[in-house]
Amino acid sequence: MLQSQAKSVAAPQPNPAEPPRDVVRKLLAGRGQEVMETARRYYPSEIERLESSIAALVDDGRLKGPISGEELYAFLRRLGLAFSMDVKIRIKEHGELKSIEEKLRKSSS
């Protein structure tokens, strides 16, 4: 009887599974998180299913390493999930970042 009680106490409690969104978030590098959130606004149910699939691949050890924003965006486009990202082009001049508008304004003055 004491042995059966010791076995039940010693049995490890299974860790609760981490949500797929958190598993994927750990993989994303660079602008990956921004790409994922923008895609989620356009395709919430598809992104949720995609995150579950990616998390399963990570758990199986079939997917490792960081996923950059550019790689994620290209992958989502290949899946047929088309969306636009906010793009800002800035120019570094004398250690200062300037928009194209500011650059053109100063050069025309």
Stockholm file with secondary structure:
# STOCKHOLM 1.0

chainA/1-109         MLQSQAKSVAAPQPNPAEPPRDVVRKLLAGRGQEVMETARRYYPSEIERLESSIAALVDDGRLKGPISGEELYAFLRRLGLAFSMDVKIRIKEHGELKSIEEKLRKSSS
#=GR chainA/1-109 SS CHHHHHHHHHSCCCCCCCCHHHHHHHHEETTHHHHHHHHHHHCHHHHHHHHHHHHHHHHHTSCCSCEEHHHHHHHHHHTTCCCCCCCCCEEEETTEEEEHHHHHHHHHC
#=GC SS_cons         CHHHHHHHHHSCCCCCCCCHHHHHHHHEETTHHHHHHHHHHHCHHHHHHHHHHHHHHHHHTSCCSCEEHHHHHHHHHHTTCCCCCCCCCEEEETTEEEEHHHHHHHHHC
//
